[in-house]
Amino acid sequence: MIHTMPTARLRIDYELLRDYELLVTGHTVHGFVSAESMRPVRPPKDFLRLFEESM
């Protein structure tokens, strides 16, 4: 589950269930970086548009 609009980072939270019983939770953090400079950048506009449409 994604709770906020991404900036240079995107956090995704997970819940693992078995027969509606919560077994474990976790999260991953993904970063957007420039291929040239390897510095943090904002996500591409197409990504943000698709993200907004799915929320």
mmCIF file as Biopython writes it, N, C-alpha, C and O atoms, coordinates in Angstrom:
data_model
#
loop_
_atom_site.group_PDB
_atom_site.id
_atom_site.type_symbol
_atom_site.label_atom_id
_atom_site.label_alt_id
_atom_site.label_comp_id
_atom_site.label_asym_id
_atom_site.label_entity_id
_atom_site.label_seq_id
_atom_site.pdbx_PDB_ins_code
_atom_site.Cartn_x
_atom_site.Cartn_y
_atom_site.Cartn_z
_atom_site.occupancy
_atom_site.B_iso_or_equiv
_atom_site.auth_seq_id
_atom_site.auth_asym_id
_atom_site.pdbx_PDB_model_num
ATOM 1   N N  . MET A ? 1  ? 0.844  -1.159  0.000   1.0 0.0 1  A 1 
ATOM 2   C CA . MET A ? 1  ? 0.000  0.000   0.000   1.0 0.0 1  A 1 
ATOM 3   C C  . MET A ? 1  ? 0.899  1.234   0.000   1.0 0.0 1  A 1 
ATOM 4   O O  . MET A ? 1  ? 1.892  1.296   0.725   1.0 0.0 1  A 1 
ATOM 5   N N  . ILE A ? 2  ? 0.544  2.185   -0.801  1.0 0.0 2  A 1 
ATOM 6   C CA . ILE A ? 2  ? 1.282  3.434   -0.879  1.0 0.0 2  A 1 
ATOM 7   C C  . ILE A ? 2  ? 0.382  4.526   -0.309  1.0 0.0 2  A 1 
ATOM 8   O O  . ILE A ? 2  ? -0.750 4.702   -0.760  1.0 0.0 2  A 1 
ATOM 9   N N  . HIS A ? 3  ? 0.888  5.261   0.686   1.0 0.0 3  A 1 
ATOM 10  C CA . HIS A ? 3  ? 0.059  6.227   1.384   1.0 0.0 3  A 1 
ATOM 11  C C  . HIS A ? 3  ? 0.222  7.662   0.893   1.0 0.0 3  A 1 
ATOM 12  O O  . HIS A ? 3  ? -0.708 8.460   1.011   1.0 0.0 3  A 1 
ATOM 13  N N  . THR A ? 4  ? 1.377  8.001   0.349   1.0 0.0 4  A 1 
ATOM 14  C CA . THR A ? 4  ? 1.631  9.381   -0.037  1.0 0.0 4  A 1 
ATOM 15  C C  . THR A ? 4  ? 2.176  9.453   -1.457  1.0 0.0 4  A 1 
ATOM 16  O O  . THR A ? 4  ? 2.725  8.485   -1.983  1.0 0.0 4  A 1 
ATOM 17  N N  . MET A ? 5  ? 2.012  10.615  -2.056  1.0 0.0 5  A 1 
ATOM 18  C CA . MET A ? 5  ? 2.548  10.856  -3.388  1.0 0.0 5  A 1 
ATOM 19  C C  . MET A ? 5  ? 4.072  10.822  -3.304  1.0 0.0 5  A 1 
ATOM 20  O O  . MET A ? 5  ? 4.659  11.466  -2.434  1.0 0.0 5  A 1 
ATOM 21  N N  . PRO A ? 6  ? 4.716  10.076  -4.202  1.0 0.0 6  A 1 
ATOM 22  C CA . PRO A ? 6  ? 6.173  9.949   -4.120  1.0 0.0 6  A 1 
ATOM 23  C C  . PRO A ? 6  ? 6.910  11.237  -4.454  1.0 0.0 6  A 1 
ATOM 24  O O  . PRO A ? 6  ? 6.463  12.035  -5.278  1.0 0.0 6  A 1 
ATOM 25  N N  . THR A ? 7  ? 8.042  11.419  -3.799  1.0 0.0 7  A 1 
ATOM 26  C CA . THR A ? 7  ? 8.964  12.503  -4.141  1.0 0.0 7  A 1 
ATOM 27  C C  . THR A ? 7  ? 10.180 11.819  -4.745  1.0 0.0 7  A 1 
ATOM 28  O O  . THR A ? 7  ? 10.039 11.124  -5.751  1.0 0.0 7  A 1 
ATOM 29  N N  . ALA A ? 8  ? 11.351 11.985  -4.185  1.0 0.0 8  A 1 
ATOM 30  C CA . ALA A ? 8  ? 12.518 11.261  -4.688  1.0 0.0 8  A 1 
ATOM 31  C C  . ALA A ? 8  ? 12.532 9.829   -4.162  1.0 0.0 8  A 1 
ATOM 32  O O  . ALA A ? 8  ? 13.295 8.990   -4.640  1.0 0.0 8  A 1 
ATOM 33  N N  . ARG A ? 9  ? 11.669 9.556   -3.159  1.0 0.0 9  A 1 
ATOM 34  C CA . ARG A ? 9  ? 11.553 8.206   -2.591  1.0 0.0 9  A 1 
ATOM 35  C C  . ARG A ? 9  ? 10.095 7.757   -2.605  1.0 0.0 9  A 1 
ATOM 36  O O  . ARG A ? 9  ? 9.173  8.570   -2.538  1.0 0.0 9  A 1 
ATOM 37  N N  . LEU A ? 10 ? 9.917  6.464   -2.691  1.0 0.0 10 A 1 
ATOM 38  C CA . LEU A ? 10 ? 8.597  5.862   -2.671  1.0 0.0 10 A 1 
ATOM 39  C C  . LEU A ? 10 ? 8.619  4.707   -1.676  1.0 0.0 10 A 1 
ATOM 40  O O  . LEU A ? 10 ? 9.397  3.767   -1.837  1.0 0.0 10 A 1 
ATOM 41  N N  . ARG A ? 11 ? 7.773  4.768   -0.653  1.0 0.0 11 A 1 
ATOM 42  C CA . ARG A ? 11 ? 7.685  3.689   0.339   1.0 0.0 11 A 1 
ATOM 43  C C  . ARG A ? 11 ? 6.439  2.859   0.049   1.0 0.0 11 A 1 
ATOM 44  O O  . ARG A ? 11 ? 5.342  3.393   -0.116  1.0 0.0 11 A 1 
ATOM 45  N N  . ILE A ? 12 ? 6.629  1.550   -0.009  1.0 0.0 12 A 1 
ATOM 46  C CA . ILE A ? 12 ? 5.518  0.626   -0.230  1.0 0.0 12 A 1 
ATOM 47  C C  . ILE A ? 12 ? 5.419  -0.283  0.990   1.0 0.0 12 A 1 
ATOM 48  O O  . ILE A ? 12 ? 6.378  -0.967  1.347   1.0 0.0 12 A 1 
ATOM 49  N N  . ASP A ? 13 ? 4.246  -0.283  1.624   1.0 0.0 13 A 1 
ATOM 50  C CA . ASP A ? 13 ? 3.992  -1.130  2.788   1.0 0.0 13 A 1 
ATOM 51  C C  . ASP A ? 13 ? 3.302  -2.413  2.340   1.0 0.0 13 A 1 
ATOM 52  O O  . ASP A ? 13 ? 2.494  -2.408  1.411   1.0 0.0 13 A 1 
ATOM 53  N N  . TYR A ? 14 ? 3.633  -3.516  3.018   1.0 0.0 14 A 1 
ATOM 54  C CA . TYR A ? 14 ? 3.092  -4.825  2.675   1.0 0.0 14 A 1 
ATOM 55  C C  . TYR A ? 14 ? 2.490  -5.490  3.900   1.0 0.0 14 A 1 
ATOM 56  O O  . TYR A ? 14 ? 2.945  -5.284  5.025   1.0 0.0 14 A 1 
ATOM 57  N N  . GLU A ? 15 ? 1.459  -6.289  3.664   1.0 0.0 15 A 1 
ATOM 58  C CA . GLU A ? 15 ? 0.895  -7.168  4.680   1.0 0.0 15 A 1 
ATOM 59  C C  . GLU A ? 15 ? 0.749  -8.542  4.052   1.0 0.0 15 A 1 
ATOM 60  O O  . GLU A ? 15 ? 0.194  -8.668  2.961   1.0 0.0 15 A 1 
ATOM 61  N N  . LEU A ? 16 ? 1.237  -9.568  4.725   1.0 0.0 16 A 1 
ATOM 62  C CA . LEU A ? 16 ? 1.118  -10.938 4.246   1.0 0.0 16 A 1 
ATOM 63  C C  . LEU A ? 16 ? 0.066  -11.638 5.090   1.0 0.0 16 A 1 
ATOM 64  O O  . LEU A ? 16 ? 0.185  -11.722 6.313   1.0 0.0 16 A 1 
ATOM 65  N N  . LEU A ? 17 ? -0.978 -12.146 4.412   1.0 0.0 17 A 1 
ATOM 66  C CA . LEU A ? 17 ? -2.103 -12.779 5.095   1.0 0.0 17 A 1 
ATOM 67  C C  . LEU A ? 17 ? -2.202 -14.249 4.702   1.0 0.0 17 A 1 
ATOM 68  O O  . LEU A ? 17 ? -1.821 -14.634 3.596   1.0 0.0 17 A 1 
ATOM 69  N N  . ARG A ? 18 ? -2.716 -15.061 5.617   1.0 0.0 18 A 1 
ATOM 70  C CA . ARG A ? 18 ? -3.090 -16.440 5.322   1.0 0.0 18 A 1 
ATOM 71  C C  . ARG A ? 18 ? -4.485 -16.638 5.888   1.0 0.0 18 A 1 
ATOM 72  O O  . ARG A ? 18 ? -4.693 -16.544 7.097   1.0 0.0 18 A 1 
ATOM 73  N N  . ASP A ? 19 ? -5.437 -16.912 5.011   1.0 0.0 19 A 1 
ATOM 74  C CA . ASP A ? 19 ? -6.827 -17.092 5.440   1.0 0.0 19 A 1 
ATOM 75  C C  . ASP A ? 19 ? -7.279 -15.940 6.335   1.0 0.0 19 A 1 
ATOM 76  O O  . ASP A ? 19 ? -7.863 -16.166 7.395   1.0 0.0 19 A 1 
ATOM 77  N N  . TYR A ? 20 ? -7.010 -14.713 5.911   1.0 0.0 20 A 1 
ATOM 78  C CA . TYR A ? 20 ? -7.397 -13.475 6.621   1.0 0.0 20 A 1 
ATOM 79  C C  . TYR A ? 20 ? -6.634 -13.258 7.921   1.0 0.0 20 A 1 
ATOM 80  O O  . TYR A ? 20 ? -6.946 -12.323 8.657   1.0 0.0 20 A 1 
ATOM 81  N N  . GLU A ? 21 ? -5.650 -14.088 8.224   1.0 0.0 21 A 1 
ATOM 82  C CA . GLU A ? 21 ? -4.820 -13.893 9.419   1.0 0.0 21 A 1 
ATOM 83  C C  . GLU A ? 21 ? -3.543 -13.155 9.010   1.0 0.0 21 A 1 
ATOM 84  O O  . GLU A ? 21 ? -2.823 -13.598 8.114   1.0 0.0 21 A 1 
ATOM 85  N N  . LEU A ? 22 ? -3.270 -12.039 9.666   1.0 0.0 22 A 1 
ATOM 86  C CA . LEU A ? 22 ? -2.063 -11.274 9.377   1.0 0.0 22 A 1 
ATOM 87  C C  . LEU A ? 22 ? -0.849 -12.019 9.906   1.0 0.0 22 A 1 
ATOM 88  O O  . LEU A ? 22 ? -0.743 -12.269 11.107  1.0 0.0 22 A 1 
ATOM 89  N N  . LEU A ? 23 ? 0.071  -12.376 9.006   1.0 0.0 23 A 1 
ATOM 90  C CA . LEU A ? 23 ? 1.273  -13.109 9.398   1.0 0.0 23 A 1 
ATOM 91  C C  . LEU A ? 23 ? 2.463  -12.190 9.626   1.0 0.0 23 A 1 
ATOM 92  O O  . LEU A ? 23 ? 3.223  -12.371 10.577  1.0 0.0 23 A 1 
ATOM 93  N N  . VAL A ? 24 ? 2.623  -11.202 8.751   1.0 0.0 24 A 1 
ATOM 94  C CA . VAL A ? 24 ? 3.796  -10.338 8.835   1.0 0.0 24 A 1 
ATOM 95  C C  . VAL A ? 24 ? 3.533  -9.046  8.069   1.0 0.0 24 A 1 
ATOM 96  O O  . VAL A ? 24 ? 2.741  -9.018  7.127   1.0 0.0 24 A 1 
ATOM 97  N N  . THR A ? 25 ? 4.206  -7.983  8.486   1.0 0.0 25 A 1 
ATOM 98  C CA . THR A ? 25 ? 4.161  -6.722  7.755   1.0 0.0 25 A 1 
ATOM 99  C C  . THR A ? 25 ? 5.590  -6.330  7.385   1.0 0.0 25 A 1 
ATOM 100 O O  . THR A ? 25 ? 6.553  -6.805  7.987   1.0 0.0 25 A 1 
ATOM 101 N N  . GLY A ? 26 ? 5.708  -5.474  6.402   1.0 0.0 26 A 1 
ATOM 102 C CA . GLY A ? 26 ? 7.027  -4.995  6.004   1.0 0.0 26 A 1 
ATOM 103 C C  . GLY A ? 26 ? 6.888  -3.816  5.059   1.0 0.0 26 A 1 
ATOM 104 O O  . GLY A ? 26 ? 5.780  -3.398  4.722   1.0 0.0 26 A 1 
ATOM 105 N N  . HIS A ? 27 ? 8.014  -3.291  4.641   1.0 0.0 27 A 1 
ATOM 106 C CA . HIS A ? 27 ? 8.004  -2.210  3.664   1.0 0.0 27 A 1 
ATOM 107 C C  . HIS A ? 27 ? 9.314  -2.195  2.897   1.0 0.0 27 A 1 
ATOM 108 O O  . HIS A ? 27 ? 10.333 -2.712  3.354   1.0 0.0 27 A 1 
ATOM 109 N N  . THR A ? 28 ? 9.260  -1.591  1.720   1.0 0.0 28 A 1 
ATOM 110 C CA . THR A ? 28 ? 10.458 -1.340  0.933   1.0 0.0 28 A 1 
ATOM 111 C C  . THR A ? 28 ? 10.463 0.135   0.566   1.0 0.0 28 A 1 
ATOM 112 O O  . THR A ? 28 ? 9.409  0.762   0.459   1.0 0.0 28 A 1 
ATOM 113 N N  . VAL A ? 29 ? 11.652 0.682   0.374   1.0 0.0 29 A 1 
ATOM 114 C CA . VAL A ? 29 ? 11.808 2.073   -0.040  1.0 0.0 29 A 1 
ATOM 115 C C  . VAL A ? 29 ? 12.560 2.069   -1.364  1.0 0.0 29 A 1 
ATOM 116 O O  . VAL A ? 29 ? 13.630 1.473   -1.485  1.0 0.0 29 A 1 
ATOM 117 N N  . HIS A ? 30 ? 11.982 2.741   -2.352  1.0 0.0 30 A 1 
ATOM 118 C CA . HIS A ? 30 ? 12.557 2.802   -3.689  1.0 0.0 30 A 1 
ATOM 119 C C  . HIS A ? 30 ? 12.918 4.248   -3.993  1.0 0.0 30 A 1 
ATOM 120 O O  . HIS A ? 30 ? 12.157 5.163   -3.677  1.0 0.0 30 A 1 
ATOM 121 N N  . GLY A ? 31 ? 14.056 4.450   -4.593  1.0 0.0 31 A 1 
ATOM 122 C CA . GLY A ? 31 ? 14.511 5.801   -4.899  1.0 0.0 31 A 1 
ATOM 123 C C  . GLY A ? 31 ? 14.526 6.074   -6.388  1.0 0.0 31 A 1 
ATOM 124 O O  . GLY A ? 31 ? 14.772 5.179   -7.196  1.0 0.0 31 A 1 
ATOM 125 N N  . PHE A ? 32 ? 14.262 7.313   -6.739  1.0 0.0 32 A 1 
ATOM 126 C CA . PHE A ? 32 ? 14.368 7.780   -8.113  1.0 0.0 32 A 1 
ATOM 127 C C  . PHE A ? 32 ? 15.680 8.543   -8.233  1.0 0.0 32 A 1 
ATOM 128 O O  . PHE A ? 32 ? 15.904 9.509   -7.504  1.0 0.0 32 A 1 
ATOM 129 N N  . VAL A ? 33 ? 16.551 8.116   -9.149  1.0 0.0 33 A 1 
ATOM 130 C CA . VAL A ? 33 ? 17.842 8.776   -9.331  1.0 0.0 33 A 1 
ATOM 131 C C  . VAL A ? 33 ? 18.088 9.043   -10.809 1.0 0.0 33 A 1 
ATOM 132 O O  . VAL A ? 33 ? 17.571 8.346   -11.683 1.0 0.0 33 A 1 
ATOM 133 N N  . SER A ? 34 ? 18.876 10.048  -11.058 1.0 0.0 34 A 1 
ATOM 134 C CA . SER A ? 34 ? 19.293 10.368  -12.418 1.0 0.0 34 A 1 
ATOM 135 C C  . SER A ? 34 ? 20.319 9.335   -12.883 1.0 0.0 34 A 1 
ATOM 136 O O  . SER A ? 34 ? 21.258 9.017   -12.153 1.0 0.0 34 A 1 
ATOM 137 N N  . ALA A ? 35 ? 20.142 8.821   -14.082 1.0 0.0 35 A 1 
ATOM 138 C CA . ALA A ? 35 ? 21.097 7.851   -14.624 1.0 0.0 35 A 1 
ATOM 139 C C  . ALA A ? 35 ? 22.467 8.490   -14.863 1.0 0.0 35 A 1 
ATOM 140 O O  . ALA A ? 35 ? 23.491 7.812   -14.781 1.0 0.0 35 A 1 
ATOM 141 N N  . GLU A ? 36 ? 22.487 9.792   -15.160 1.0 0.0 36 A 1 
ATOM 142 C CA . GLU A ? 36 ? 23.755 10.457  -15.434 1.0 0.0 36 A 1 
ATOM 143 C C  . GLU A ? 36 ? 24.516 10.806  -14.157 1.0 0.0 36 A 1 
ATOM 144 O O  . GLU A ? 36 ? 25.710 10.527  -14.046 1.0 0.0 36 A 1 
ATOM 145 N N  . SER A ? 37 ? 23.831 11.410  -13.206 1.0 0.0 37 A 1 
ATOM 146 C CA . SER A ? 37 ? 24.517 11.921  -12.016 1.0 0.0 37 A 1 
ATOM 147 C C  . SER A ? 37 ? 24.392 11.013  -10.792 1.0 0.0 37 A 1 
ATOM 148 O O  . SER A ? 37 ? 25.122 11.175  -9.814  1.0 0.0 37 A 1 
ATOM 149 N N  . MET A ? 38 ? 23.455 10.050  -10.854 1.0 0.0 38 A 1 
ATOM 150 C CA . MET A ? 38 ? 23.157 9.171   -9.723  1.0 0.0 38 A 1 
ATOM 151 C C  . MET A ? 38 ? 22.692 9.958   -8.491  1.0 0.0 38 A 1 
ATOM 152 O O  . MET A ? 38 ? 22.850 9.500   -7.360  1.0 0.0 38 A 1 
ATOM 153 N N  . ARG A ? 39 ? 22.128 11.130  -8.718  1.0 0.0 39 A 1 
ATOM 154 C CA . ARG A ? 39 ? 21.579 11.959  -7.638  1.0 0.0 39 A 1 
ATOM 155 C C  . ARG A ? 39 ? 20.056 11.806  -7.619  1.0 0.0 39 A 1 
ATOM 156 O O  . ARG A ? 39 ? 19.447 11.511  -8.648  1.0 0.0 39 A 1 
ATOM 157 N N  . PRO A ? 40 ? 19.440 12.008  -6.444  1.0 0.0 40 A 1 
ATOM 158 C CA . PRO A ? 40 ? 17.984 11.898  -6.356  1.0 0.0 40 A 1 
ATOM 159 C C  . PRO A ? 40 ? 17.280 12.894  -7.274  1.0 0.0 40 A 1 
ATOM 160 O O  . PRO A ? 40 ? 17.700 14.042  -7.415  1.0 0.0 40 A 1 
ATOM 161 N N  . VAL A ? 41 ? 16.204 12.424  -7.889  1.0 0.0 41 A 1 
ATOM 162 C CA . VAL A ? 41 ? 15.382 13.266  -8.767  1.0 0.0 41 A 1 
ATOM 163 C C  . VAL A ? 41 ? 13.907 12.975  -8.499  1.0 0.0 41 A 1 
ATOM 164 O O  . VAL A ? 41 ? 13.558 11.973  -7.874  1.0 0.0 41 A 1 
ATOM 165 N N  . ARG A ? 42 ? 13.058 13.863  -8.980  1.0 0.0 42 A 1 
ATOM 166 C CA . ARG A ? 42 ? 11.613 13.629  -8.889  1.0 0.0 42 A 1 
ATOM 167 C C  . ARG A ? 42 ? 11.226 12.519  -9.870  1.0 0.0 42 A 1 
ATOM 168 O O  . ARG A ? 42 ? 11.900 12.314  -10.879 1.0 0.0 42 A 1 
ATOM 169 N N  . PRO A ? 43 ? 10.150 11.814  -9.571  1.0 0.0 43 A 1 
ATOM 170 C CA . PRO A ? 43 ? 9.705  10.767  -10.504 1.0 0.0 43 A 1 
ATOM 171 C C  . PRO A ? 43 ? 9.262  11.370  -11.839 1.0 0.0 43 A 1 
ATOM 172 O O  . PRO A ? 43 ? 8.875  12.537  -11.892 1.0 0.0 43 A 1 
ATOM 173 N N  . PRO A ? 44 ? 9.317  10.593  -12.898 1.0 0.0 44 A 1 
ATOM 174 C CA . PRO A ? 44 ? 8.854  11.090  -14.202 1.0 0.0 44 A 1 
ATOM 175 C C  . PRO A ? 44 ? 7.374  11.471  -14.149 1.0 0.0 44 A 1 
ATOM 176 O O  . PRO A ? 44 ? 6.601  10.878  -13.396 1.0 0.0 44 A 1 
ATOM 177 N N  . LYS A ? 45 ? 6.985  12.463  -14.954 1.0 0.0 45 A 1 
ATOM 178 C CA . LYS A ? 45 ? 5.601  12.937  -14.970 1.0 0.0 45 A 1 
ATOM 179 C C  . LYS A ? 45 ? 4.626  11.828  -15.339 1.0 0.0 45 A 1 
ATOM 180 O O  . LYS A ? 45 ? 3.525  11.770  -14.792 1.0 0.0 45 A 1 
ATOM 181 N N  . ASP A ? 46 ? 5.012  10.944  -16.262 1.0 0.0 46 A 1 
ATOM 182 C CA . ASP A ? 46 ? 4.131  9.832   -16.635 1.0 0.0 46 A 1 
ATOM 183 C C  . ASP A ? 46 ? 3.882  8.913   -15.444 1.0 0.0 46 A 1 
ATOM 184 O O  . ASP A ? 46 ? 2.764  8.435   -15.253 1.0 0.0 46 A 1 
ATOM 185 N N  . PHE A ? 47 ? 4.912  8.665   -14.646 1.0 0.0 47 A 1 
ATOM 186 C CA . PHE A ? 47 ? 4.756  7.831   -13.452 1.0 0.0 47 A 1 
ATOM 187 C C  . PHE A ? 47 ? 3.783  8.488   -12.478 1.0 0.0 47 A 1 
ATOM 188 O O  . PHE A ? 47 ? 2.890  7.824   -11.952 1.0 0.0 47 A 1 
ATOM 189 N N  . LEU A ? 48 ? 3.950  9.784   -12.233 1.0 0.0 48 A 1 
ATOM 190 C CA . LEU A ? 48 ? 3.060  10.487  -11.306 1.0 0.0 48 A 1 
ATOM 191 C C  . LEU A ? 48 ? 1.613  10.496  -11.797 1.0 0.0 48 A 1 
ATOM 192 O O  . LEU A ? 48 ? 0.682  10.355  -11.004 1.0 0.0 48 A 1 
ATOM 193 N N  . ARG A ? 49 ? 1.429  10.663  -13.100 1.0 0.0 49 A 1 
ATOM 194 C CA . ARG A ? 49 ? 0.076  10.652  -13.673 1.0 0.0 49 A 1 
ATOM 195 C C  . ARG A ? 49 ? -0.581 9.290   -13.450 1.0 0.0 49 A 1 
ATOM 196 O O  . ARG A ? 49 ? -1.731 9.223   -13.015 1.0 0.0 49 A 1 
ATOM 197 N N  . LEU A ? 50 ? 0.134  8.213   -13.741 1.0 0.0 50 A 1 
ATOM 198 C CA . LEU A ? 50 ? -0.408 6.870   -13.536 1.0 0.0 50 A 1 
ATOM 199 C C  . LEU A ? 50 ? -0.656 6.598   -12.061 1.0 0.0 50 A 1 
ATOM 200 O O  . LEU A ? 50 ? -1.643 5.958   -11.698 1.0 0.0 50 A 1 
ATOM 201 N N  . PHE A ? 51 ? 0.235  7.084   -11.217 1.0 0.0 51 A 1 
ATOM 202 C CA . PHE A ? 51 ? 0.088  6.905   -9.782  1.0 0.0 51 A 1 
ATOM 203 C C  . PHE A ? 51 ? -1.189 7.603   -9.290  1.0 0.0 51 A 1 
ATOM 204 O O  . PHE A ? 51 ? -1.959 7.024   -8.525  1.0 0.0 51 A 1 
ATOM 205 N N  . GLU A ? 52 ? -1.408 8.843   -9.731  1.0 0.0 52 A 1 
ATOM 206 C CA . GLU A ? 52 ? -2.605 9.588   -9.333  1.0 0.0 52 A 1 
ATOM 207 C C  . GLU A ? 52 ? -3.882 8.898   -9.814  1.0 0.0 52 A 1 
ATOM 208 O O  . GLU A ? 52 ? -4.876 8.849   -9.091  1.0 0.0 52 A 1 
ATOM 209 N N  . GLU A ? 53 ? -3.849 8.372   -11.021 1.0 0.0 53 A 1 
ATOM 210 C CA . GLU A ? 53 ? -5.028 7.691   -11.577 1.0 0.0 53 A 1 
ATOM 211 C C  . GLU A ? 53 ? -5.361 6.420   -10.791 1.0 0.0 53 A 1 
ATOM 212 O O  . GLU A ? 53 ? -6.527 6.035   -10.706 1.0 0.0 53 A 1 
ATOM 213 N N  . SER A ? 54 ? -4.368 5.780   -10.228 1.0 0.0 54 A 1 
ATOM 214 C CA . SER A ? 54 ? -4.616 4.513   -9.511  1.0 0.0 54 A 1 
ATOM 215 C C  . SER A ? 54 ? -5.031 4.733   -8.051  1.0 0.0 54 A 1 
ATOM 216 O O  . SER A ? 54 ? -5.509 3.804   -7.400  1.0 0.0 54 A 1 
ATOM 217 N N  . MET A ? 55 ? -4.855 5.945   -7.538  1.0 0.0 55 A 1 
ATOM 218 C CA . MET A ? 55 ? -5.212 6.203   -6.141  1.0 0.0 55 A 1 
ATOM 219 C C  . MET A ? 55 ? -6.679 6.441   -5.967  1.0 0.0 55 A 1 
ATOM 220 O O  . MET A ? 55 ? -7.138 6.673   -4.848  1.0 0.0 55 A 1 
#
